[in-house]
Amino acid sequence: MRNFTIAAVAATGIALGAVQSASAADIARPVYKAAPVIMAYNWSGFYIGGNVGYGWGKGDFDNLGTAGSSWNQDGFAGGGQIGWNWQAPGSNWVWGIEVDSQWANMKDSVTANFGGGVVGNAFSELTYFGTARGRIGYAWDRAMLYGTGGLAWGTNEVGASITGPGGFIGGTASDTHVGWTVGAGLEWALLDNWSAKVEYLYLDLGNATYLGGSSVPGGFDVDLTAHTVKVGLNYRFGYSKAPVVARY
């Protein structure tokens, strides 16, 4: 009987020890939780906006003469833009297109002395320009750095006159230049649907001939290039966030 009692007590002790060990193991075992899902900003969608900026550039009268045949025209510009972006969920790359239209007053004038009492005067003013560009950006959530490039065009007005012993001839005309543009920018999402940007563009607007005909035989060939820096505000339609799973 005594041996049976001892055996029963021993068995009970072993069982209690096993239960306590199992409970301790359960307490020590780490509890894994599902990784939280963070909603990241997504740049996809159509947008429309406005901008203001400043531009400076160079114009060349190719056949006005060696003295005073080029000038630096500068001034303010402002207008609007419309575009579309696409960003795959989980990707930092943003692809897009943008078209903008700008009113400008980038202008300057030049005087050329041909000798013998003959003086030429001319002015040039870029009154309008626009671009149609592709964009590729790399986004860090609400901040995006991008490069851009494509087609550029502009309307320029030229006035020229030649005064000399034989009298005065001159006139004014406007023409459309077509060329290309390249640049870069930084855009920041202020709110879910609103973003602000700063952008630099270089424009090569090519060559156009002005005032050809009886008033100025042969006309004037004008080459235009320009640099622009502008700030803008965009409103994006159909804004949505893309899920990003946090990693440990």
CORSUL-V179922 format. One record per run of one state. SS is the DSSP state (~ for helix, > for strand, _ for the rest). FROM is the first residue (numbers start at 1). LEN is the number of residues. Records with the same first field share a line. If there is no record, write none. Layout:
SS = FROM-LEN + FROM-LEN
This chain:
_ = 1-1 + 29-8 + 42-3 + 62-8 + 87-6 + 116-2 + 141-2 + 165-2 + 190-4 + 211-9 + 237-4 + 246-3
~ = 2-27
> = 37-5 + 45-17 + 70-17 + 93-23 + 118-23 + 143-22 + 167-23 + 194-17 + 220-17 + 241-5
